[in-house]
């Protein structure tokens, strides 16, 4: 097993294990296994300079992280003398794979001249870790100088065994992942390193405060990596949550912290920035909130908000959570108001910044009965500022506020449902202008952007709102005075907040204007028909740099400039606060500029057409017709100009579609013979099967049959197949590719899965019947373009078959086979 292939090989264990674990079992474990790209990124964060490395992987699964760690260390120029791995896995299905992974790690280390020793502990990590720590009083506990973790994510009850065990070592937490990390922190040796991927939820809120305190007092954070998309870190498991990877050193001095981010593990376009430790964790913050600011726009937002000093107490305000938990009070609730009821307010009653009640009948009740039993659930009528505790999927903002005005509803008492927070003054209402100003402030884009820096989920707790600093009473009342019977649009709210609250704020960057310009550039790219892969922030910034648009520059001032890739990236940094890693230059060139050129949006080296395209002096210029269109963006003439422009220039998306139709795929099927397959569809995979799979696993074999999306019998060596005793009729349902390996007398039958299914038991039976007279041994292979495509079919694949994935061409998955690749006899 070579170093490069170790992680990839172990990933097949992950995929096969996922196939065997039921959703219920995985939920009970709370474990979502790590992808290769994420595992490699985590392993790369270690310094690991000790001559003897002791690495802990708690909740190891199939060992993806241990394999990534070993692969990383073995590939370095300076290698340690030894690696001792301790891996915990309580599930017997996973531990079987884990043992194979540790065996492969040993082989890899031996080839790198590194001693390797491993312990696989099939026991509960928290229980065993606490036991080890309790024994510390009787002797020295074994410690680790490296720990790499993807801990299980699952709530633990207050009277559960893990919770009681953790209390024995002074740890109080409500989730397994922070429980695992707490034990690991205590098992790390001084100077030991921890790298972990976790939900971002621990960064704020009251539930995780004890853990944050332990983490920050034990570990000096060195790097935090953020995934901008919630859908990518565990996409194979269809998990939707914000995740971070953090690296820290136990007991080290606190210095600058690297904050990095990208859209997901596979994205090469990484932003990086160095921040003082005090920017991450505010000095003296009693709640130990962790503020993760990945770019200068976010830093400017934080700078704005740090200029505020007023607390809720200074405003003589409190914030509480709505008292009515509807499912506990069903006997007191009515769908429609009546003479003996008072309003019950839900988030659905928010409309244009105010509460509108009642609304058209819906699924939720709108009234609560006025009874002695409900008095404790109600508060006096008046004016309140309300905030949703949970934002809906369609809402772009996390914080959504509205004003409840009893005068609009004519009710002397009211019930606020538990999905709302409400601002009040000693349990009663607050002045009208203050309520409007507070709602406007909370609804501003600036506050929403700030909130995301420390909040890693969609919930807005009352504790979060208490942690804020606010404008003064006078500022809020002045702001509220500008709000009429309906709240203005978002742009007006942001303008009012900037003028009344932050008019004198001195920051290097105007964050709202920068964010707006990026959003406008994205809108333009969509209008121009750019493929989805180019509808991203990187491409938006590239477009802005090509026409010299800064956050303050109107589109009418778009300029005709000559600019190269490196100056573009300097432009991103200087004017939009986006600092990308140096290796991102090639990403900008390959994944944005190349497509801009293909679309006719830019020209290359117009000042010197003879200049080599790979010259360090290469520059680009926006096309003149497009420049004219951009100058009209935001005006009444833009849409008409867009139609004219698109009529004269094909969109890149349309051109790519046409090229796929025109460019057939050439396939060499025999000596001196080439066929062409129709482009797209499964033929892309068939090309990879013939060029990669056959070259590696059936080298020297002869193609007998190749199917085509458009023409089923694209190539058929009928004579050769007949010599093997097989005669196929025209209606026979052939596999997509058939190869004969003469030296082994194998007939390899390959199904390419894009639109049709794999070799499942039914299909295997059909193929055995179709080739029943074959004198060669039958080998059944299912091929996929990538592992993600394979996941939905794993449960269908027949035993005694092979699986090949084009994005890892040198590996096979064996389904219950004792051979690497070969035929099986009927039993």
Secondary structure by P-SEA (a helix, b strand, c coil): ccccaaaaaaaaaaaaaaaaccaaaaaaacbbbbcaaaaaaaaaaccccccbbbbbbccccccaaaaaaaaaaaaccccccbbbbbbbbccaaaaaaaaaaaaaaaaaaaaacbbbbbbbbcccaaaaaaaaaaaccccccccccbbbbbccccccccccaaaaaaaaaccccccaaaaaaaaaaaaccccbbbbbbccccccccccaaaaaaaaaacccccbbbbcccccccccccccbbbbbbbbbbccccccbbbbbbcccccccbbbbbbbccccccccccccbbbbbbccaaaaaaaaaaaacccccccccbbbbccccccccccccccccccccccbbbcccccccccccccccccccccccccccccccccccccbbbbbbccccccccccbbbbbbbcccccccbbbbcccbbbbbcccccccaaaaaaaaaaaacaaaaaaaacccccccccaaaaaacccccaaaaaaaaaacccccccaaaaaaaaaaccccccccccaaaaaaaaaaaaaaaaaaaccccccccaaaaaaaaaaacccccccccccccccccaaaaaaaaaacccccccccaaaaaacccaaaaaaaccccccccccccccccccbbbbccaaaaaaaaaccccaaaaaaaaaaaacccaaaaaaaaaacbbbbbbccccbbbbcccccaaaaaaaaaacccccccccccccbbbbccccccccaaaaaaaaccccccccccccbbbbbcccccbbbbbbccccccccaaaaaaaaaaaccccbbbbbbbbbccccccccccccccccbbbbbcccccbbbbccccccbbbbccc
